[in-house]
Amino acid sequence: MSGCWVTQSLHPTYNFFAQILPIGILAALVYQRNGNLNIKYALIIAVGLIVGNFFGALFANQPFISSELMKKLYGIFVLMIGIRYLLSN
């Protein structure tokens, strides 16, 4: 997005704090109330996400990773996920 005041490396940070964290907590509370949340699996997934995000943030903030490269890597990732969905049963 041209003219955007947020660099590509900061997008995940703002996305996490503005959307994922509050919406995820509210959704988890609703699922828990309805008996549809397995706490053990949720904690395992949460630990995996924390570790993955930590190393992803370390990778994204390296001096050799430009905003342009981040956009391309993210585009490839989204494309791969899309192809996987199209080819799955």
WOVEN-V880587 format. One record per residue. N is the residue number from 0. RES is the residue in one small letter. SS is DSSP state (a for helix, b for strand, c for the rest). BURIAL is b if it has 16 or more other ideal C-beta (glycine too) atoms within 10 Angstrom, else e. D_LAST is the distance of its C-alpha to the last C-alpha in Angstrom with 1 decimal. Layout:
n: {N & N}
res: {RES & RES}
ss: {SS & SS}
burial: {BURIAL & BURIAL}
d_last: {D_LAST & D_LAST}
//
This chain:
n: {0 & 1 & 2 & 3 & 4 & 5 & 6 & 7 & 8 & 9 & 10 & 11 & 12 & 13 & 14 & 15 & 16 & 17 & 18 & 19 & 20 & 21 & 22 & 23 & 24 & 25 & 26 & 27 & 28 & 29 & 30 & 31 & 32 & 33 & 34 & 35 & 36 & 37 & 38 & 39 & 40 & 41 & 42 & 43 & 44 & 45 & 46 & 47 & 48 & 49 & 50 & 51 & 52 & 53 & 54 & 55 & 56 & 57 & 58 & 59 & 60 & 61 & 62 & 63 & 64 & 65 & 66 & 67 & 68 & 69 & 70 & 71 & 72 & 73 & 74 & 75 & 76 & 77 & 78 & 79 & 80 & 81 & 82 & 83 & 84 & 85 & 86 & 87 & 88}
res: {m & s & g & c & w & v & t & q & s & l & h & p & t & y & n & f & f & a & q & i & l & p & i & g & i & l & a & a & l & v & y & q & r & n & g & n & l & n & i & k & y & a & l & i & i & a & v & g & l & i & v & g & n & f & f & g & a & l & f & a & n & q & p & f & i & s & s & e & l & m & k & k & l & y & g & i & f & v & l & m & i & g & i & r & y & l & l & s & n}
ss: {c & c & c & c & c & c & c & a & a & a & a & a & a & a & a & a & a & a & a & a & a & a & a & a & a & a & a & a & a & a & a & a & a & c & c & c & c & c & a & a & a & a & a & a & a & a & a & a & a & a & a & a & a & a & a & a & a & a & a & a & c & c & c & c & c & c & a & a & a & a & a & a & a & a & a & a & a & a & a & a & a & a & a & a & a & a & a & c & c}
burial: {e & e & e & e & e & e & e & b & e & e & b & b & e & e & e & e & e & e & e & e & e & e & e & e & e & e & e & e & e & e & e & e & e & e & e & e & e & e & e & e & e & e & e & e & e & e & e & e & e & e & e & e & e & e & e & e & e & e & e & b & e & e & e & e & e & e & e & e & e & b & e & e & e & e & e & e & e & e & e & e & e & e & e & e & e & e & e & e & e}
d_last: {34.2 & 37.8 & 40.6 & 38.6 & 40.8 & 38.1 & 37.1 & 33.6 & 34.4 & 35.4 & 32.3 & 30.4 & 33.6 & 34.2 & 30.6 & 30.7 & 34.0 & 33.7 & 30.2 & 28.2 & 31.1 & 32.5 & 29.2 & 27.7 & 30.8 & 31.0 & 27.4 & 28.0 & 31.1 & 29.5 & 26.8 & 29.6 & 31.7 & 29.1 & 28.5 & 25.0 & 25.8 & 26.0 & 28.8 & 28.4 & 24.8 & 25.8 & 28.7 & 26.8 & 24.4 & 27.5 & 29.3 & 26.5 & 26.4 & 30.2 & 30.4 & 27.7 & 29.4 & 32.7 & 32.0 & 30.0 & 33.2 & 35.4 & 33.5 & 33.4 & 37.1 & 38.3 & 40.9 & 39.0 & 35.9 & 36.7 & 35.2 & 34.0 & 32.3 & 30.6 & 29.3 & 27.9 & 26.3 & 24.7 & 23.4 & 21.9 & 20.2 & 18.8 & 17.7 & 15.9 & 14.0 & 13.2 & 12.0 & 9.8 & 8.2 & 8.2 & 6.7 & 3.8 & 0.0}
//
